[in-house]
Amino acid sequence: MHLLLTDRLTCPRCGPEFGLIVLTEEMEGRRVLRGRLGCANCRDNFPIRDGFGDLRAPPRGELPRGRAGPPGDVDAGETERLVALVGVPEGPGTIALVGEPARHAAGFADRVPDIEVVAVDEDLARWRESPRVSRLAAGPGLPLSGRALRGAVVDGALGATWIREAARVVARHGRVVVVSAPEDADGTLSEAGLAILASEAGTVVAARA
């Protein structure tokens, strides 16, 4: 997890108004490999182990199965498609990939110079560290400040709450791409204040004006 990302992380228990403080135990470069994130409001702590942050509100328990799957080969063509749809040619900035799209995080980082990718899925606890990729588990929403990201790709199979959360965290001119989009994804994004740019074949692209 990149150290500077912690400035944008918020407490999953208290909500987006409450930031977190990072306490590091092991670092490599500017990346936190082991430590914890603490909330000054509720006094809860969220662990970082092997670079993976568990930012789920309590009760946490064991990590459930996610949507990204085990480490392995990634469809490079699908990575290219998602990079094109999110429309961020270069950094600096941050992009979130949530659910199944999180398996493309390393590919995004390779293809978009100077971007930091926040990859959100429980399965990523089993994935290795990659340059410019911060791996998280999160719930019940995205533990990120509002309008803090340049773009987001979200798995529509996770439901409307996660689509709304992706819309909440993108900045002006930022895009939300929904894959495996449910039929009401257009309406959910429109209600969140985004304009629909494209909607076909199970993928919806919207942007904040």
Secondary structure as UniProt FT lines:
FT   HELIX           3..7
FT   STRAND          9..11
FT   TURN            12..14
FT   STRAND          15..19
FT   STRAND          21..28
FT   TURN            29..30
FT   STRAND          31..38
FT   TURN            40..42
FT   STRAND          45..49
FT   TURN            50..51
FT   STRAND          52..56
FT   HELIX           76..86
FT   STRAND          93..98
FT   HELIX           100..104
FT   HELIX           105..111
FT   TURN            113..114
FT   STRAND          115..120
FT   HELIX           122..126
FT   TURN            131..132
FT   STRAND          133..139
FT   TURN            146..147
FT   STRAND          149..155
FT   HELIX           156..158
FT   HELIX           160..169
FT   STRAND          170..179
FT   TURN            183..184
FT   HELIX           185..191
FT   TURN            192..193
FT   STRAND          194..200
FT   TURN            201..202
FT   STRAND          203..208
//
